[in-house]
Amino acid sequence: MVDELSGGSERPPRRRLAVSLGLVAVAAVIVVLAVSGDHDHHRAGPARTPATSARPTGTPTIPTTAPVVRSSSAGHPLLGATSGWDLLLWDYTAVTIIHPATGLVTTIPVPPIQSSDRVYFFATGNGIVVRPAGSVVGYVVTGAGPGAVQVDGLNHSPLALSGPRAGQMWVERADRIDGVLYDLVDLTGAPIATVSAPTAADRSPIGDGAGGLLIHTPGGWYDVIATGRSTSVTTGTLLAVGPAGYLVRECPAGRCGTYRLAHAGSRHRIRDVSQVAVRALPGAAPTSYDVGALSPHGRYAALLQLGTPAALVTVIDARTGAQVGAGVSFAGIPGDPSKLAFSPDDRWLFAVGSGARLIIFDTATGRTRPLGIPLPLVGQVAIRGR
């Protein structure tokens, strides 16, 4: 049996490509990223050129009026939270910031994304990045009033990933000599560092949970940090990643095992995921694993099993491998890094469920629960603060 909870309103989902001219006119806190370029990339060896600015070459059109920001309060804390972290939601036409410790909810309108592809959504420093894959516009939300606009470094970049420090992010840049490079930039686009993908990289990188890049090759996964150092993570399957490290499954000589790896290199074997009693969706058994999420302190892992026509998220205890509660149906795109997020205390898993509903999974009880306030339909989810 699959446990699924609709935490939002009952109105029908909006069309992703619906254009709201009013929202375009009021996007004062949004940096419009005029993005272009091909994302069928050719990978190359080590970079031989210094970092160059990823700042846009043209002058973006910056609106001068503030958007109509909506604020409300639940009147009480949500989810029993007492620390100062935010739950961030993107619903195709707005960014919603929920502060559970106070119950305060702030909604900032943004122009709709003209893409049905994956969207990179994360917070870094004072910016909230909304970046679609491909050659369409994206945004950086930096405040709620006029003058809070910054020129970003995402021009011509088909991806954006959180960097190692606040206010930093990774963007992709094609170089005529060195192939595909990854620039670490600040929110103005000023360059900080440049690294290159390992030879034979065969897919776009994902974040390693600690500000580095995880890059896949036919020989396995590699972790690349801002100094350019590349470390082999696993030659097997990467199951989950987070600030505490990785969860991997390896089958040397046909003997399969699941391991929790720390960024510092420690290795701990747990119950193999093949033994987890996952209840599949009716008529659609999961067929493979995509990269899920490891909670900030490494206690829980959200395993993402792909299937047809839907996917399944199963939470396990990352110390033992035991399953926690039932699986929940999931509405993610394979390789999309912005559909799962754990709270900083490992207690809550937030996921985008089918029908664009927010799923809230309590790791303490193994059950889903409502947030207790009206919610928008959700496209992406992220956490800000620790």
N, C-alpha and C positions, 0 to 999 in steps of 0.2 A: 504494500500500500504506500502510495506517495502522499506526503503531507504537504499541502500547498495552501498559502494564506494570502489573500488579497488585502493589502494594507492601505490601498488608495481609495479614491472616489469611485463611484459606479458609472461615471460618464464614459462613453466609448473612447477608445484610443484615438489620439489625433494622428493625422497623416504627417509623416516625417518631413515631407517635401512641401507642406503647405507654407506659403509665403505670407508673412504678416508685414505689410508696409509700415504700419504704425510702429512696430517693434524696431524696424531698421532705423526709423527716424529718431528714436530716443535712446540709442545705445551709446551713452556717453562714457560708460565705464568699460567699454569693450574695445579691445584693440583688434581691428580687422586685419586678418592675415591674408594678404593676396598671394595665394599659393599656386605655384605651377610646377610642372616637371613630371617626369616619367618615374613610376615606382616599380617598374620591372628592372631590378638592379642587377648589375654585374659586380661580383665581389672581387677584391684584389688583396694583395699582400700588405705588409707593413707600410705605414704612411712615410713619405719622404719629404713632405712639405710642412712648414710650420702652420699653426692655426691661423685662419683668416676670419674676419668678421662675418657672421651670418646675418648681419643687419640687412633689412630690406633695401634694395637699390632705389626703389621708387618712394614717393612720399604718400603714405596712406591717408585716406580721407577720414578725419577725426570729427565725429559729431560734437556739437558744442552745447547740447541740452542734455539734462540728466534724464535717465529712465524713471518710470514710475515704480519706485521700490515699495514693496508691500511688506509690512511687519505685523506680526501677531504674536500672542503668547498663549501657551497652554495653561499658564497660571500655576504650574507646579513642575518639578523635575520629571524627566522622561527616562524610562528604563532604569530608574534608580541611580542615575549617573551623578557623580559629585565632582568629577574632574573637568577641566576645561577643554574638551575636544569637541569638534563639530562633525556632524554628518552632512555630507554634501551630495545633492541630487541634481542631475541634469535631466530635464523633461522635454527637450527639443526646442523649447521657446523660452526657457528661464533656468537660472541656477538658484536652487533653494538651499539655504544654509540653516540647519537645525542645531541649536545648542542644547543638548539634552539636560545639562546640569541646571539650566534656568528655564527651559521650555520655550525659549525665544525662537521664532521662525522668521527668517528674512528671505524674500523672493526678489531676485533681480532679473528683469526681462533681458533676453538676448535675441538677436536675429536668428531665425531657424537655420540649421545646418542643411545645406543642399547636397546631402549624401545619405545613402543607406548603408555605407561601409562602416567598419569599426570606428569608434571615437576614443581618443586618448583623453582622459579626464582625471586631473589630479591637482592638488594644491602644493605650492612651493613658495615660501616666503609670504608676501602679501598678494600673490597672484593665484587665481584659479584658472587652469588651462583647459580649454575645450577645443580639441584639435582632431578633426576627422582625417583618416588616412586618405591620401590621394590629393588631387589638385583642385581643392575647393577651399573656401574661406573658413577660418576658425577664429577663436577669440581668446584673449586673456582678460579676465575680470579682475580689476585691481581695486575696486572700491564701490561706493554707492552714491557718488556725487560728481559734479563737473570737475575737471582737472585731474581726475584720478586715472588718466590714460598714460600708458607707457608703450613705446615702440618695442616690439618683441623680436625674437630671433628666429621665427619659424617660417620666414619666406622661403618658398621652394623646398620645404622639408615635408616628406610624407609621413613623418612620425614625430612624437614628442614624448619624452620619458623623464621622470623626476631625477634630479641630480643628487650628488652626495651632501649638499648643503642647501639651506633655505635660500630660495631665490635663484636656484640653478636648475637647468634642464638640458637634456640631450636632444640634439636635432641631427638630421641626416643631411649630408652634402655630397654631391657628386663632383669628383675631381678628374680632369682629363688625363692626368698621369697616374694617380694612385687609386682610381676607382671610387668606391663608396667610403666616405669618411664620416665619423661621428664627432660633432663639435659639442663640447660642454660650454654653454653660454649662460649669461644672466638674463633677466626679463627684458632688458633693453637690447639684447642681441650681441652684447660685447663678448668676445671669445675669451675662454678661460683655459681650455685644453682641447686637443684633438687626438683621437685614436682611430685605428682602422680595424675592420673586421678580420678575424682569422681567415686564412686562405680557405676557399671552398665553402664559406658561409652560405647557407641555402634557404634562409628565411629571415624576416625582419627580427631585430632583437627585441627582448622584453626586459623590464627592469628586474634587478636582482634583489629588490627589497631594501637595499642599503645604499642606493645611489649609483650603482654600477650597471653594466649591461650584460645580459645573458644572451649569448650568440650560439646558434646551433650549426653544426657542420655534420657531414656524414660520419665523422668520428666521435660525435657526442657534443655535449654542451660545455661552453667555456664562459668564465666570468671575466669581464674586462673592466678595469677601473680607470679612473681619470689619469693615473700616471702612465697608462698604456700597458701595464702588466696584465697578462692573460693567464688564467689558471683553469686547468681542466676540472670540471665539476663531476661529470659522470659520462660514461659511454652508454648508459642505459636510458631509461625513461625518466624525465623530470616530471614529478607528480605535483609538486607545490613549491612555492617560493615565498619568502617573507623576510622581515628584518632580522629574524633569528637564524636564517639559513635556508636549507632546502630539504625536500623529501624526495627520494629517488628510488627507483626499482631497477635492479641489475640482475642479470642472469648469466654469470660466468660459467662456462662448461655445463649449461643447462640447469644449474642450481640457482633458482631465483630467490631473491630476498629484497626486503624493503628497508631503507636506511634513512635516518635523520642526520643530516650533515650541518654543522655549524659553519658560518663564514670563516671562522678561524681555523677550520680544518678537522675538528673532532668528528667522530663517526660512531653512530649508535644503531644497532640493528633492532628492529621491532617486528611485530607480527606482519607477515606478508599481506599486502592488500588483496591478493587473490583469495584470501581466506575470510575477508570481510563479507558478511551476509547482506549484500546490497539487494534490495528489492527493486527490480527494474520497472520502468514505466510499462503500463499495459500494452502488450503487443509490440514493444520496441525495446529490446535488450540493448544496453550500452555496448558499443563496439570498440571503443578505444578511449585512452585518457588524453585530455589536454591539460595544460598547466593550470593548477588550482592555486589556492592561497594557504600559506602557513601563517598562523597567528603571530602577533608581534613578539610574544615571549616563547614561542615554539611549542605551546602545549597542545594546540589543535591544528588539524589540517582539513581544508575543504577540498575534497577530491572531485574533479570535474570529469564525468564520464560522458562521452559523446555517443549519441544514438540517433536513430531516425524514427519519428520526425522530431524528437525532442532530446534534451540532455538532462542529466541527473547530477545533483550535488549531494555528496555524502560527507558528513563530518566524522572524523576519527580522532581518537586520542593519539597525538603524535609521539607520545612516550611509550605507548604499548601497542598501538595498531588497532585497538578495540573500537568498534563503531559506536557513535554517539547519536541516539535517536534514529529516526527514519530519514530516507533521502527526500529531497525536495526537487520539483521540476524547475528547470532553468531555461532562461531565454538568451543565452550568450551566443556570440559568434565565435567560432574556433579562433584562438589566438588573441581574443579581445581581452585586454588587461583590466578593464574598468567595469566589470560586472560583479565582482566579489570584493568585499572589504571587511576586515575584522576591526572591532573596537580596540583601542589601545590596551585595555585590560584583559583581552582574550575572551571576554564574556559573550559578546554579540557578533554574529556573522550577518552581514547585510548582503543581499543578492537581488539581482533583477530577475523576477520570475516571469512566467508566461503571462501574456496580456499586459506587459509593462507595469506589473505590480511589484512593490517593494516587499521582499521576504525578509523577516527578522527572525533569526534562529538563535535560541538561547542555549549556549553550550552547557549551562549548569543543569538544565532539565531535559535537553534533547528534543525540545518542542519549539514550534514557531509561535509567535505572539504578535498582536497589533502594537503599533506605536502609541495609539491613543489619541491621535489628532488626524484631521483630514490630510491626505497626501496627494500630490500630483501623480500622474502616470510617469514612470521612471525609465530613462534611457541608460543612464550610467550612475554609478555610486562611488564615493571616495570618502576618506577620513582626513580631517585636518587637526593637527595637534597630537600631543602625547601625554 
